[in-house]
Amino acid sequence: MARILLGISGGIAAAKATDLASRLAKAGHEVQVVMTPAATRFVAPLTFEALTRRSVLVEGLDPGMGILHIDLARWPDLVVVAPASADLLARQAAGMADDLLATVLLATTAPVVVVPAMNPAMWQHPATQANVAILRSRGVTVVPPATGPTACGEEGQGRMPEPADLLRELGGWLASGQGPLAGRKVLVTAGGTREPLDAVRFLGNRSSGRMGHALASAAQALGADVTLVTTSPLPSRTGVRRIEVTTAAEMAEATLARWPDADVLVMAAAVADWTPAQAAPHKLKKADGPPEIRLVPTRDILAEAGAAKRPGQLLVGFAAETGDLRVLGEEKRVRKGCDLLIANHAPRAMEAPDNEVVVLSGSGAEDLGPMIKEALADVLWQRFGRALAALSAPS
Ligand code: CTP
């Protein structure tokens, strides 16, 4: 059962959060409620104390409390903020630490799910939408509000989803921590990067992201703590921490910042090798004639991760080849410093629902497929799991 820190911010939906707290506690989870001072004006802390059988925390800076916010931030398997008010989202996006809940959100490394609930106009406001985009780009999962009548008498998107629906939404998170990959931090990249040429055009490739998304979902189902850095609009399983990026530079930054802390990195993304030296801030006009585009190399994420790899970490690369898979793949595996390399035929693999690959490990080559990418992901995780266990085994 999971340890859940349930953050409650000020809003009429705080009343609905009592039902959520009750369901989580009844399901056997340990629930620690942290309320903002404003939330306590909507629901008395005692209500949550009775439902969760734990003291509700509001202030963290009283004498004698020690460094409560840091202890609290380390405690949960999952942080859920429901309801998350517009004000809380703004403070979280700005990295503020002006109350206990905001401080915990800043200090925690656990996955964070926020459930915004507010007046529809406040939800639609560009400021709120920009804050939500910032939080998503940092890997926070934002459960969109439901549509319907709101407490303020308006109709629109802003209602907190029903606790039963939320529980289903949280199912993936609550299941993680159980399974053969429990306790493992897995990082997966997916999709093709887009390199801007001007305000409307980009250089890209045909990768759909399906293989990477399937690998992320499969790892999550096996109990891993999964972060997916993706360019793809494809859905991801609940419980997968999703970071949306567009360019190779953004993917490099998001991935390499998290690599030191991960057990496994699977580079399934089709990362551009070159990017335009300059992207015109406006749309290039036809009348100006064909542009001369100078390309500069991007960072090779896999090679950088290979150079920084520490003992016990498993690094998996992919190779899209049009020539001899085994020869080119093995050469690439060694060159980029990865443990395993999954080689596939470039045009065949992209955009297709299925794939066939060769798994190269230095000590052999194994053919897998053809099979649909979701099934292939399951088989690949059997191989990755074994390789990971071998790396951590005492020699
Ligand atoms: N890769 C990366 N960063 C890049 C380019 C590729 O991390 N800038 C990763 C891909 O995610 C993949 C692996 O490197 O896991 C191999 O990608 P591939 O396109 O096959 O190789 P290239 O580096 O482009 O080499 P080549 O052009 O020789 O095929």
Residues whose N, C-alpha, C, O or C-beta is under 5 A from the ligand:
A	BS01	CTP	M267 A268 A269 A270 V271 A272 D273 T298 R299 D300 I301 L302 G317 F318 A319 A320
